[in-house]
Amino acid sequence: MLASSYNPLLVVCSLLVAIFASYTALGMAGRITTARDSGARWWLFAGACAMGLGIWSMHFVGMLAFSLPIPLGYDPLITLLSLLIAIASSAFALWLVCRQTLPWTHLVGGALLMGPAIAGMHYTGMAAMRMSPGIQYDAWLFALSVAIAIMAAGAALWIAFQLRKDSSHVWRKRLGAAVVMGLAIVGMHYTGMSAAQFPLGSICGAAHHGVNTNWLAVVVIVVTLAVLAATLTVSAFDVRMESRTAVLVSSLAEANEELTYLALHDSQTKLPNRVLLHDRLEHEILIADRDKSRFALMFLDLDGFKAVNDVFGHRSGDMLLVEVAQRIRANVGNEDTVARIGGDEFVLLARIEEPTDAARIAETLMKAIGEPIFIAKHELHVTSSIGIVLYPGDGATQQELMTNADAAMYHAKASGQKGYAFFETSMNSDAHEQMQIARELRVASARGELTLHYQPKFDAPNGPVIGAEALLRWSHPTLGMILPGHFIPIAEKTGLIVPIGEWVLDEACRQMRAWHDAGHPQWTIAVNLSAVQFGHDGLIELVRGTLARHALAPRFLTLEITESTAMSDVEASLATLQQLKDMGVNISIDDFGTGYSSLLYLKRLPATELKIDKGFVRDLAIGTEDAAIVSAIVALGQTLNLKIVAEGVETAAQKAFLTRIGCDSLQGFMLGEPMPAKEFIEAVAQDPASTEAPK
């Protein structure tokens, strides 16, 4: 037999190529697993070519490391066939390990197919030498090489399946596995080479016409390493791009989810908004029609929220809304929908059995909302007005149900009794009328429809006139003269009271300036402030600017606030009233005796006068409870060094009694009705010191 030898450097190179090829194969398995559709097919093709080339290159470099004492060469076509066998077996291996599962039966079957294929590649490559006589093989070593190929294939398939998922440290495991796989492949190759025997006198038929081996080893190694490196680089780059794409897709999904949430929920309270409410209301209507069931739609509006918002600022108002939303949510069922549809308006959608269930829910919510709310060390109180509609019965569509619930809520607010009201057909006309008034009130001032009437104030008992109270009137083009009690609550609800109040203050001060210039320099003017106006941040600067604009000394202006307004938040009221008093403006506590004042706080209010409510004066007679109350109020005011004003004086007996117990000034229809400025000055000019001014 011919003596054979090996080039140690090329043997080492073949081992390195085998390890590199194994690492590439493991990476390709992971890449194919994560790819989708056509991308997976392309990666399978590229991975099979790279892996097959790597295995074949290891084999061919090992062949080139082998030498005999005769010239050697390799038939190109047979050599190419061995490469194709390597690529085909690699494609099968990658396809197998990229399945969802790899049962033991599939693993064994794959090893039994792939092992002989790899051995076939080796022995086909050996046949490319075209030895004459043919190569003789040791049967045991031949069988051992095939067995090694099968075991190596099985181990490679199992390892590749286990390490196909990409992770932060998987490359370390793949590197270790690649070394094991490379050694197994090299072991199979050199076992097969050891099985080959070359008889004396053998010649290589491809030595002169085959591939020249002098430079082939370097070319194969360089090309193979370049292909494997390029494949790994592209794979790594693609993984990184896919990772970034996945992050981007995830971020976009989260952003879309957040945008969807924001589009369907209120940003402050996190409750469903109007859009989501409409969707759920439509769903409830369908369910009720299908199952013949019932549900209640409740429209909730907070009473006193605007005053809190204006006095303490929008941040406190937002915190109040969040707290109210939590209280509503905590007192209804998990399947019920609570939505905020804007401002201080909430809607509850609740399934019920009987109307009494809706009433019970409304009472529970009113109690929960009415509990004190502590925000920024302030104890705040708000109440709620609730309108209730039932389905079926109170409307057939979403629009009808919402409109009718809103109408019922306004009725509950106006009635001032239980705080909630079930819808009745008659409420629709009231609701439409209120909406019409609100729309027309927005343009009433610009159209010149708002006017002031002035009711004279007399020094008790017989005059003279010491000033007037400015009273707002709306001269509607079709409805005629509208009194404030009819439109002021709507103005407060819509926020129109603030610009209307600014106009009233400005017009009253302008008129008083004109009367001073006309020869009545001691008259004073009284202007009523609503709770919303009193709590507005710009009140102090508004008063100061208005007085300066009309060159009116502060002592000639009296601002009237109701007892309940002054007591709604005592500390804030004290601060505002003190600033007005420091400015020189007079403060009058209007409708005194109708609220729930604490004398402890009342004595701290920097007021200059108390105004007895006309409700006490109307039924006044000696010996009655009203007489006792009025006498007590007068005595209290005198003790606190306040002037006392009685309004609603309509009879001589009332005037006499009020004068006798110590009232300083009087107002009433007996003395003088509210009248336009021109009529007011004419009436005073006729008899300025009379006890009864013309009506």
C-alpha positions as CSV (number, residue, x, y, z in Angstrom):
1,M,0.0,0.0,0.0
2,L,1.1,3.5,-0.7
3,A,2.2,5.5,2.3
4,S,0.1,8.6,3.0
5,S,0.8,11.7,5.1
6,Y,-1.0,14.9,6.2
7,N,-0.2,18.6,6.1
8,P,-0.7,19.6,9.8
9,L,-1.5,23.2,9.0
10,L,-4.3,22.2,6.6
11,V,-5.6,19.7,9.1
12,V,-5.9,22.5,11.7
13,C,-7.5,24.7,9.1
14,S,-10.1,22.0,8.3
15,L,-11.0,21.8,12.0
16,L,-11.4,25.6,12.2
17,V,-13.5,25.6,9.1
18,A,-15.7,22.9,10.6
19,I,-16.2,24.8,13.8
20,F,-17.0,28.0,11.9
21,A,-19.4,26.2,9.7
22,S,-21.1,24.6,12.7
23,Y,-21.5,28.1,14.4
24,T,-22.9,29.5,11.2
25,A,-25.4,26.6,10.9
26,L,-26.6,27.2,14.5
27,G,-27.0,30.9,13.7
28,M,-29.0,30.1,10.6
29,A,-31.3,27.9,12.5
30,G,-32.1,30.7,14.9
31,R,-32.5,33.2,12.0
32,I,-34.9,30.9,10.0
33,T,-37.0,30.3,13.1
34,T,-37.6,34.0,13.7
35,A,-38.1,34.9,10.0
36,R,-41.6,34.9,8.5
37,D,-43.1,33.7,5.2
38,S,-40.8,34.4,2.2
39,G,-38.1,35.7,4.4
40,A,-37.8,32.3,6.1
41,R,-37.5,30.5,2.7
42,W,-34.7,32.9,1.6
43,W,-32.8,32.4,4.9
44,L,-33.2,28.6,4.5
45,F,-31.7,28.7,1.0
46,A,-28.9,31.0,2.1
47,G,-28.2,29.0,5.2
48,A,-28.2,25.7,3.4
49,C,-25.6,27.1,0.9
50,A,-23.4,28.6,3.6
51,M,-23.6,25.6,5.8
52,G,-23.1,23.1,2.9
53,L,-20.2,25.0,1.7
54,G,-18.6,25.1,5.1
55,I,-19.0,21.3,5.6
56,W,-17.8,20.5,2.1
57,S,-14.9,23.0,2.5
58,M,-13.8,21.2,5.7
59,H,-13.9,17.9,3.8
60,F,-12.1,19.3,0.8
61,V,-9.4,21.0,2.8
62,G,-8.9,17.8,4.7
63,M,-8.6,16.0,1.3
64,L,-6.0,18.6,0.3
65,A,-4.1,18.0,3.5
66,F,-3.8,14.4,2.5
67,S,-0.8,13.4,0.2
68,L,0.5,10.3,-1.5
69,P,3.9,9.8,-3.2
70,I,2.2,10.3,-6.5
71,P,0.6,13.4,-8.2
72,L,-3.0,14.0,-7.1
73,G,-6.0,15.9,-8.6
74,Y,-9.8,16.0,-8.4
75,D,-12.4,15.6,-11.0
76,P,-14.4,18.9,-11.1
77,L,-17.8,17.4,-11.8
78,I,-17.6,14.8,-9.1
79,T,-16.2,17.4,-6.7
80,L,-19.2,19.7,-7.5
81,L,-21.5,16.7,-6.9
82,S,-20.1,16.3,-3.4
83,L,-20.7,20.0,-2.8
84,L,-24.3,19.7,-3.9
85,I,-24.8,16.7,-1.5
86,A,-23.5,18.8,1.3
87,I,-25.8,21.7,0.5
88,A,-28.8,19.3,0.2
89,S,-28.1,17.6,3.5
90,S,-27.7,21.1,5.1
91,A,-31.0,22.3,3.7
92,F,-32.7,19.2,5.2
93,A,-31.1,19.7,8.6
94,L,-32.1,23.3,8.8
95,W,-35.6,22.6,7.7
96,L,-36.0,19.9,10.3
97,V,-34.7,21.9,13.3
98,C,-36.8,24.9,12.4
99,R,-40.1,22.9,13.0
100,Q,-42.3,23.8,15.9
101,T,-41.4,20.5,17.6
102,L,-38.7,17.9,17.2
103,P,-39.9,14.5,18.5
104,W,-37.4,11.8,19.1
105,T,-38.7,9.9,16.1
106,H,-38.1,12.8,13.8
107,L,-34.7,13.4,15.4
108,V,-33.6,9.7,14.9
109,G,-35.0,9.7,11.4
110,G,-33.3,12.9,10.5
111,A,-30.0,11.6,11.8
112,L,-30.3,8.4,9.8
113,L,-30.9,10.4,6.6
114,M,-28.4,13.2,7.2
115,G,-25.5,11.0,8.5
116,P,-25.3,8.8,5.4
117,A,-25.7,12.0,3.3
118,I,-22.6,13.5,4.9
119,A,-20.7,10.3,4.6
120,G,-21.8,10.2,1.0
121,M,-20.4,13.6,0.4
122,H,-17.1,12.5,1.8
123,Y,-16.8,9.3,-0.2
124,T,-18.0,11.1,-3.3
125,G,-15.3,13.6,-2.8
126,M,-12.8,10.7,-2.5
127,A,-14.1,9.2,-5.7
128,A,-13.3,12.6,-7.4
129,M,-9.6,11.5,-7.3
130,R,-10.4,8.8,-9.9
131,M,-7.8,6.4,-8.5
132,S,-6.7,3.4,-10.6
133,P,-6.9,0.7,-9.3
134,G,-9.8,1.9,-7.1
135,I,-9.5,2.9,-3.5
136,Q,-9.9,0.0,-1.1
137,Y,-11.7,0.6,2.2
138,D,-11.4,-1.1,5.5
139,A,-14.9,-2.3,6.3
140,W,-14.8,-1.6,10.0
141,L,-13.4,1.8,9.7
142,F,-15.9,2.5,6.8
143,A,-18.8,1.5,9.0
144,L,-17.4,3.5,11.9
145,S,-17.1,6.6,9.8
146,V,-20.8,6.2,8.8
147,A,-21.8,5.6,12.4
148,I,-19.9,8.7,13.5
149,A,-21.6,10.7,10.7
150,I,-25.0,9.5,12.0
151,M,-24.3,10.3,15.6
152,A,-22.7,13.7,14.7
153,A,-25.8,14.5,12.6
154,G,-28.2,13.5,15.5
155,A,-26.2,15.6,18.0
156,A,-26.0,18.5,15.6
157,L,-29.8,18.4,14.9
158,W,-30.6,18.3,18.7
159,I,-28.2,21.0,19.6
160,A,-29.4,23.3,16.7
161,F,-33.0,22.8,17.8
162,Q,-32.2,23.6,21.4
163,L,-30.2,26.8,20.6
164,R,-32.3,28.1,17.7
165,K,-33.9,30.9,19.8
166,D,-31.9,34.1,20.0
167,S,-31.2,35.5,23.4
168,S,-28.6,37.8,25.1
169,H,-26.1,34.9,25.9
170,V,-27.0,32.3,23.4
171,W,-23.9,33.0,21.4
172,R,-21.7,31.5,24.1
173,K,-23.7,28.2,24.0
174,R,-23.6,28.2,20.2
175,L,-19.8,28.6,20.3
176,G,-19.3,25.7,22.6
177,A,-21.7,23.6,20.6
178,A,-19.9,24.5,17.4
179,V,-16.7,23.2,18.8
180,V,-18.3,19.9,19.7
181,M,-20.0,19.6,16.3
182,G,-16.8,20.6,14.4
183,L,-14.8,17.9,16.2
184,A,-17.5,15.3,15.4
185,I,-17.5,16.3,11.7
186,V,-13.7,16.2,11.6
187,G,-13.6,12.9,13.4
188,M,-15.9,11.4,10.8
189,H,-13.8,12.8,7.9
190,Y,-10.5,11.5,9.2
191,T,-12.0,8.2,10.2
192,G,-13.2,7.8,6.6
193,M,-9.7,8.9,5.4
194,S,-8.1,6.2,7.6
195,A,-10.4,3.6,6.1
196,A,-9.0,4.4,2.6
197,Q,-6.1,2.2,1.3
198,F,-4.2,2.8,-1.9
199,P,-2.4,-0.2,-3.5
200,L,1.1,0.1,-4.8
201,G,1.2,1.3,-8.4
202,S,-2.0,3.3,-8.0
203,I,-2.3,6.4,-10.2
204,C,-4.6,9.4,-9.9
205,G,-6.7,9.7,-13.0
206,A,-7.6,13.4,-12.2
207,A,-4.0,14.4,-11.6
208,H,-3.4,15.9,-15.0
209,H,-6.9,16.9,-16.1
210,G,-8.5,17.7,-12.8
211,V,-8.3,20.6,-10.4
212,N,-4.7,21.7,-9.6
213,T,-4.1,21.3,-5.8
214,N,-1.2,23.7,-5.5
215,W,-3.3,26.8,-4.8
216,L,-6.7,25.2,-4.3
217,A,-6.5,24.9,-0.4
218,V,-5.9,28.6,0.1
219,V,-8.7,29.5,-2.4
220,V,-11.2,27.2,-0.8
221,I,-10.4,28.3,2.8
222,V,-10.5,32.0,1.9
223,V,-13.7,31.7,-0.1
224,T,-15.4,29.6,2.5
225,L,-14.5,31.8,5.4
226,A,-15.6,34.8,3.4
227,V,-18.9,33.3,2.6
228,L,-19.5,32.1,6.2
229,A,-18.4,35.5,7.6
230,A,-20.6,37.4,5.2
231,T,-23.5,35.1,6.1
232,L,-23.1,35.6,9.8
233,T,-22.6,39.4,9.3
234,V,-25.8,39.7,7.2
235,S,-27.6,37.5,9.7
236,A,-26.5,39.6,12.7
237,F,-27.4,42.8,10.9
238,D,-30.8,41.4,10.0
239,V,-31.3,40.3,13.6
240,R,-30.5,43.7,14.8
241,M,-32.7,45.4,12.3
242,E,-35.5,43.0,13.1
243,S,-35.0,43.7,16.8
244,R,-35.2,47.4,16.2
245,T,-38.2,46.9,14.0
246,A,-39.8,44.8,16.7
247,V,-39.1,47.5,19.2
248,L,-40.5,50.1,16.9
249,V,-43.6,47.9,16.2
250,S,-44.0,47.4,19.9
251,S,-43.7,51.1,20.6
252,L,-46.1,51.9,17.8
253,A,-48.5,49.3,19.2
254,E,-48.3,50.8,22.6
255,A,-48.7,54.3,21.2
256,N,-51.7,53.2,19.2
257,E,-53.1,51.5,22.3
258,E,-52.5,54.6,24.4
259,L,-54.0,56.8,21.6
260,T,-57.0,54.6,21.5
261,Y,-57.4,54.7,25.2
262,L,-57.1,58.5,25.2
263,A,-59.6,58.8,22.4
264,L,-62.1,56.9,24.5
265,H,-61.3,58.1,28.0
266,D,-61.2,61.4,29.8
267,S,-57.6,62.4,30.5
268,Q,-58.3,63.7,34.0
269,T,-60.6,61.2,35.6
270,K,-59.7,58.2,33.4
271,L,-63.4,57.5,33.0
272,P,-65.0,56.8,29.6
273,N,-65.7,59.9,27.5
274,R,-68.6,60.8,25.3
275,V,-67.4,58.7,22.4
276,L,-67.1,55.5,24.5
277,L,-70.3,56.3,26.3
278,H,-72.3,56.5,23.0
279,D,-70.8,53.1,22.0
280,R,-71.8,51.4,25.3
281,L,-75.2,53.1,25.3
282,E,-75.9,51.7,21.8
283,H,-74.8,48.3,23.1
284,E,-77.2,48.5,26.1
285,I,-80.1,49.5,23.9
286,L,-79.5,46.4,21.7
287,I,-79.3,44.2,24.8
288,A,-82.4,45.7,26.4
289,D,-84.3,45.2,23.1
290,R,-83.1,41.6,22.8
291,D,-83.5,40.5,26.4
292,K,-86.5,42.7,27.2
293,S,-84.5,44.1,30.1
294,R,-84.2,47.6,31.5
295,F,-81.5,50.2,32.2
296,A,-81.2,53.6,33.7
297,L,-79.3,56.6,32.2
298,M,-78.4,59.2,34.9
299,F,-77.1,62.6,34.1
300,L,-75.1,64.1,37.0
301,D,-74.1,67.7,37.4
302,L,-72.1,69.1,40.3
303,D,-73.6,72.1,42.2
304,G,-70.9,74.5,43.4
305,F,-68.1,73.2,41.2
306,K,-67.6,76.5,39.3
307,A,-67.2,78.4,42.6
308,V,-64.5,75.9,43.7
309,N,-62.8,76.2,40.4
310,D,-62.8,80.0,40.4
311,V,-61.8,80.4,44.0
312,F,-59.1,77.7,44.4
313,G,-58.0,77.5,40.8
314,H,-58.2,74.9,38.0
315,R,-55.8,72.5,39.7
316,S,-58.0,72.2,42.7
317,G,-61.0,71.9,40.4
318,D,-59.3,69.0,38.6
319,M,-58.5,67.2,41.8
320,L,-62.1,67.6,42.9
321,L,-63.3,66.1,39.7
322,V,-60.9,63.1,40.1
323,E,-62.2,62.5,43.7
324,V,-65.8,62.8,42.6
325,A,-65.2,60.3,39.8
326,Q,-63.6,57.8,42.2
327,R,-66.6,58.1,44.6
328,I,-69.1,57.5,41.8
329,R,-67.1,54.6,40.5
330,A,-66.9,53.1,44.0
331,N,-70.6,53.2,44.5
332,V,-71.9,51.5,41.3
333,G,-71.7,48.0,39.9
334,N,-68.6,46.7,38.0
335,E,-70.7,46.3,34.9
336,D,-72.1,49.8,35.0
337,T,-70.5,52.6,32.9
338,V,-69.5,55.9,34.5
339,A,-68.5,58.5,32.0
340,R,-67.4,62.1,32.1
341,I,-68.8,64.1,29.2
342,G,-67.3,67.5,29.9
343,G,-66.8,70.0,32.7
344,D,-68.5,68.9,35.8
345,E,-71.0,66.6,34.1
346,F,-71.0,62.8,34.5
347,V,-73.3,60.1,33.1
348,L,-74.0,56.7,34.7
349,L,-75.4,53.8,32.6
350,A,-76.7,51.1,35.0
351,R,-78.8,48.0,34.5
352,I,-81.8,47.9,36.8
353,E,-84.9,45.8,37.5
354,E,-87.3,48.4,38.8
355,P,-87.3,52.3,38.9
356,T,-86.7,52.1,42.6
357,D,-83.3,50.7,41.9
358,A,-82.4,53.9,40.0
359,A,-83.7,56.0,42.9
360,R,-81.6,54.0,45.3
361,I,-78.5,54.4,43.2
362,A,-79.1,58.2,42.9
363,E,-79.5,58.6,46.7
364,T,-76.3,56.6,47.3
365,L,-74.4,58.8,44.8
366,M,-75.7,62.0,46.3
367,K,-74.7,60.9,49.8
368,A,-71.2,59.9,48.6
369,I,-70.6,63.1,46.6
370,G,-71.9,65.3,49.4
371,E,-69.3,64.1,51.9
372,P,-66.5,66.7,52.6
373,I,-63.7,66.7,50.1
374,F,-60.2,67.7,51.4
375,I,-58.0,69.3,48.8
376,A,-54.9,71.3,49.6
377,K,-55.9,71.6,53.3
378,H,-59.3,73.0,52.3
379,E,-62.5,71.3,53.2
380,L,-64.7,71.6,50.1
381,H,-68.4,70.7,49.7
382,V,-70.2,70.1,46.5
383,T,-73.6,68.5,45.9
384,S,-75.1,66.9,42.8
385,S,-78.2,67.2,40.7
386,I,-79.2,64.0,39.0
387,G,-81.6,63.5,36.1
388,I,-82.8,59.9,35.4
389,V,-84.3,58.3,32.3
390,L,-85.4,54.7,32.0
391,Y,-85.2,52.5,28.9
392,P,-87.5,51.5,27.5
393,G,-90.0,54.3,28.1
394,D,-88.2,57.6,28.2
395,G,-86.7,57.6,24.7
396,A,-86.0,55.4,21.7
397,T,-82.6,56.7,20.6
398,Q,-79.3,57.8,22.3
399,Q,-80.0,61.4,21.5
400,E,-83.5,61.3,23.1
401,L,-82.2,59.5,26.2
402,M,-79.4,62.0,26.7
403,T,-81.6,65.1,26.0
404,N,-84.3,63.8,28.4
405,A,-81.8,63.0,31.1
406,D,-80.3,66.5,30.8
407,A,-83.8,67.9,31.1
408,A,-84.5,65.9,34.2
409,M,-81.3,67.0,35.7
410,Y,-82.2,70.7,35.2
411,H,-85.5,70.0,36.8
412,A,-83.8,68.5,39.8
413,K,-81.5,71.4,40.1
414,A,-84.4,73.9,39.8
415,S,-86.6,72.1,42.3
416,G,-84.0,72.1,45.0
417,Q,-85.7,69.2,46.8
418,K,-84.4,65.6,46.7
419,G,-81.6,66.4,44.3
420,Y,-82.7,63.9,41.6
421,A,-85.7,63.7,39.3
422,F,-87.1,61.1,37.0
423,F,-87.9,62.4,33.5
424,E,-91.4,63.5,32.7
425,T,-92.6,64.7,29.3
426,S,-93.3,68.2,30.5
427,M,-89.7,68.7,31.3
428,N,-88.7,68.8,27.7
429,S,-90.3,72.2,27.1
430,D,-88.5,73.6,30.2
431,A,-85.2,72.2,28.9
432,H,-85.6,73.6,25.4
433,E,-86.6,76.9,26.9
434,Q,-83.5,77.0,29.1
435,M,-81.2,76.1,26.1
436,Q,-82.9,78.8,24.1
437,I,-82.3,81.4,26.9
438,A,-78.7,80.4,27.2
439,R,-78.1,80.8,23.4
440,E,-79.8,84.2,23.3
441,L,-78.2,85.4,26.6
442,R,-74.8,85.1,25.0
443,V,-75.6,87.9,22.5
444,A,-78.0,89.9,24.7
445,S,-75.3,92.4,26.0
446,A,-73.9,93.0,22.5
447,R,-77.4,93.7,21.2
448,G,-78.0,96.2,24.0
449,E,-80.8,94.1,25.5
450,L,-79.5,94.1,29.1
451,T,-80.4,97.1,31.2
452,L,-80.1,98.2,34.8
453,H,-83.1,99.3,36.9
454,Y,-82.4,101.2,40.1
455,Q,-84.4,100.8,43.4
456,P,-83.9,103.7,45.8
457,K,-82.6,103.2,49.3
458,F,-84.1,105.5,51.9
459,D,-82.7,106.7,55.2
460,A,-85.2,105.4,57.8
461,P,-87.9,106.4,58.3
462,N,-88.7,109.2,55.8
463,G,-85.7,109.7,53.6
464,P,-84.0,111.2,51.9
465,V,-82.8,108.9,49.2
466,I,-79.2,107.8,50.1
467,G,-78.5,105.7,47.0
468,A,-79.8,102.9,44.9
469,E,-79.4,99.2,44.3
470,A,-78.7,98.2,40.7
471,L,-80.9,95.4,39.5
472,L,-80.4,93.6,36.2
473,R,-83.2,93.4,33.6
474,W,-83.3,91.7,30.2
475,S,-85.4,93.4,27.6
476,H,-86.0,90.5,25.3
477,P,-87.2,91.4,21.8
478,T,-90.0,88.8,21.8
479,L,-90.5,87.8,25.4
480,G,-90.4,91.3,26.9
481,M,-88.9,92.2,30.2
482,I,-87.3,89.1,31.8
483,L,-86.5,89.2,35.6
484,P,-83.1,88.0,36.8
485,G,-84.5,85.1,38.7
486,H,-85.4,83.5,35.4
487,F,-82.0,83.8,33.6
488,I,-79.3,84.4,36.3
489,P,-79.2,80.6,37.3
490,I,-78.7,79.8,33.6
491,A,-76.0,82.4,33.3
492,E,-74.2,80.9,36.4
493,K,-74.6,77.4,34.9
494,T,-73.0,78.4,31.6
495,G,-70.4,80.8,33.0
496,L,-72.0,83.8,31.3
497,I,-72.5,85.4,34.7
498,V,-68.8,86.5,34.8
499,P,-68.9,88.8,31.7
500,I,-72.5,89.9,32.5
501,G,-71.4,90.8,36.1
502,E,-68.5,92.8,34.7
503,W,-71.0,94.8,32.5
504,V,-73.3,95.3,35.5
505,L,-70.6,96.7,37.7
506,D,-69.3,99.0,35.0
507,E,-72.7,100.3,34.1
508,A,-73.7,100.9,37.7
509,C,-70.5,102.8,38.5
510,R,-70.8,104.8,35.3
511,Q,-74.4,105.8,36.2
512,M,-73.4,106.7,39.8
513,R,-70.6,108.9,38.4
514,A,-73.2,110.6,36.2
515,W,-75.5,111.2,39.2
516,H,-72.6,112.6,41.3
517,D,-71.9,115.0,38.5
518,A,-75.6,115.9,38.3
519,G,-75.7,117.1,42.0
520,H,-76.0,114.0,44.1
521,P,-72.4,113.5,45.4
522,Q,-73.4,111.5,48.5
523,W,-75.4,108.7,46.8
524,T,-74.1,105.2,46.9
525,I,-74.7,102.4,44.5
526,A,-75.2,98.7,45.5
527,V,-74.3,95.9,43.2
528,N,-75.1,92.2,43.7
529,L,-72.3,89.6,43.3
530,S,-73.2,86.0,42.5
531,A,-71.2,83.1,44.1
532,V,-69.3,82.6,40.8
533,Q,-68.4,86.2,40.5
534,F,-67.3,86.4,44.1
535,G,-65.0,83.4,43.7
536,H,-63.5,84.7,40.4
537,D,-59.7,85.3,40.5
538,G,-60.0,88.7,38.9
539,L,-62.6,90.2,41.1
540,I,-60.3,92.5,43.1
541,E,-58.7,94.0,40.0
542,L,-62.0,94.2,38.3
543,V,-63.5,96.4,41.1
544,R,-60.3,98.5,41.3
545,G,-60.2,99.1,37.6
546,T,-63.9,99.9,37.3
547,L,-63.8,102.5,40.1
548,A,-60.7,104.1,38.6
549,R,-62.2,104.2,35.1
550,H,-65.2,106.1,36.3
551,A,-63.3,108.2,38.9
552,L,-65.7,106.9,41.6
553,A,-64.4,106.7,45.2
554,P,-64.6,103.2,46.7
555,R,-66.8,104.4,49.6
556,F,-69.7,105.0,47.2
557,L,-69.8,101.3,46.0
558,T,-71.5,98.6,48.1
559,L,-71.0,95.0,47.0
560,E,-73.8,92.7,48.1
561,I,-73.1,89.0,48.6
562,T,-75.5,86.4,50.1
563,E,-74.9,84.9,53.4
564,S,-74.5,81.4,51.9
565,T,-71.9,82.7,49.5
566,A,-69.9,84.2,52.3
567,M,-70.1,81.0,54.3
568,S,-69.3,78.5,51.5
569,D,-65.6,78.8,52.2
570,V,-65.1,81.1,55.1
571,E,-61.3,81.5,54.9
572,A,-61.3,82.3,51.2
573,S,-64.3,84.7,51.7
574,L,-62.5,86.5,54.6
575,A,-59.4,87.0,52.4
576,T,-61.5,88.4,49.4
577,L,-63.7,90.6,51.6
578,Q,-60.7,92.0,53.5
579,Q,-59.1,93.1,50.3
580,L,-62.3,94.8,49.2
581,K,-62.6,96.5,52.6
582,D,-59.0,97.6,52.5
583,M,-59.8,99.2,49.2
584,G,-62.6,101.2,50.8
585,V,-65.5,99.3,49.3
586,N,-68.6,98.7,51.5
587,I,-69.7,95.1,52.0
588,S,-73.3,94.1,52.6
589,I,-74.4,90.6,53.6
590,D,-77.6,90.1,51.6
591,D,-80.6,87.9,52.5
592,F,-79.3,87.6,56.1
593,G,-81.1,85.1,58.2
594,T,-81.8,82.6,55.4
595,G,-78.5,80.7,55.5
596,Y,-76.7,78.7,58.1
597,S,-74.2,81.2,59.5
598,S,-71.9,80.5,62.3
599,L,-71.7,83.5,64.6
600,L,-68.0,82.6,65.2
601,Y,-67.3,83.3,61.5
602,L,-69.8,86.0,61.1
603,K,-68.1,88.3,63.6
604,R,-64.9,87.9,61.5
605,L,-66.4,89.0,58.2
606,P,-65.3,92.6,57.4
607,A,-68.9,93.6,56.4
608,T,-70.3,97.1,56.8
609,E,-74.1,96.2,56.7
610,L,-76.6,93.4,57.1
611,K,-79.5,93.2,54.8
612,I,-82.7,91.6,56.2
613,D,-84.3,89.2,53.8
614,K,-87.7,90.4,52.5
615,G,-89.1,86.9,53.4
616,F,-89.0,88.0,57.1
617,V,-90.3,91.5,56.3
618,R,-93.3,90.2,54.2
619,D,-95.0,88.5,57.1
620,L,-93.9,91.0,59.7
621,A,-96.3,91.8,62.5
622,I,-95.8,92.5,66.2
623,G,-95.7,89.4,68.2
624,T,-95.0,87.0,65.4
625,E,-91.9,84.7,65.0
626,D,-90.7,86.9,62.1
627,A,-90.8,90.0,64.3
628,A,-88.7,88.2,66.9
629,I,-86.2,87.1,64.2
630,V,-85.9,90.5,62.7
631,S,-85.5,92.1,66.1
632,A,-82.7,89.6,66.9
633,I,-81.0,90.3,63.6
634,V,-81.1,94.0,64.2
635,A,-79.7,93.6,67.7
636,L,-77.0,91.3,66.4
637,G,-76.0,93.8,63.7
638,Q,-75.9,96.7,66.1
639,T,-73.7,94.6,68.5
640,L,-71.3,94.0,65.6
641,N,-71.5,97.7,64.7
642,L,-73.1,97.1,61.3
643,K,-75.7,99.2,59.5
644,I,-79.0,97.4,59.0
645,V,-81.0,97.5,55.8
646,A,-84.5,96.1,55.4
647,E,-85.8,95.2,52.0
648,G,-89.3,94.4,50.9
649,V,-91.0,97.1,52.8
650,E,-94.6,97.3,51.4
651,T,-96.7,98.7,54.3
652,A,-96.6,101.6,56.7
653,A,-96.8,99.2,59.6
654,Q,-93.7,97.4,58.4
655,K,-91.9,100.7,57.9
656,A,-92.8,101.8,61.4
657,F,-91.8,98.6,63.1
658,L,-88.5,98.4,61.3
659,T,-87.7,102.0,62.1
660,R,-88.6,101.5,65.7
661,I,-86.3,98.5,66.2
662,G,-83.4,100.4,64.7
663,C,-83.1,99.7,61.0
664,D,-80.8,102.4,59.3
665,S,-82.3,102.3,55.8
666,L,-85.2,100.8,53.9
667,Q,-86.1,99.5,50.5
668,G,-89.4,98.3,49.1
669,F,-92.2,98.8,46.6
670,M,-93.9,101.2,49.0
671,L,-90.9,103.5,48.9
672,G,-89.9,103.0,45.3
673,E,-89.9,100.3,42.7
674,P,-86.9,99.5,40.6
675,M,-86.9,101.9,37.6
676,P,-84.6,102.9,34.7
677,A,-82.1,105.6,35.5
678,K,-84.0,108.4,33.8
679,E,-87.2,107.7,35.7
680,F,-85.2,107.3,38.9
681,I,-83.7,110.8,38.8
682,E,-87.1,112.3,37.7
683,A,-88.8,110.7,40.7
684,V,-86.2,111.9,43.1
685,A,-86.3,115.4,41.6
686,Q,-90.1,115.6,42.1
687,D,-89.9,114.9,45.9
688,P,-86.4,114.0,47.1
689,A,-87.3,113.9,50.8
690,S,-90.8,112.3,50.5
691,T,-91.7,109.2,52.5
692,E,-93.2,107.7,49.4
693,A,-91.5,108.0,46.1
694,P,-93.5,107.7,42.9
695,K,-93.8,104.1,41.6
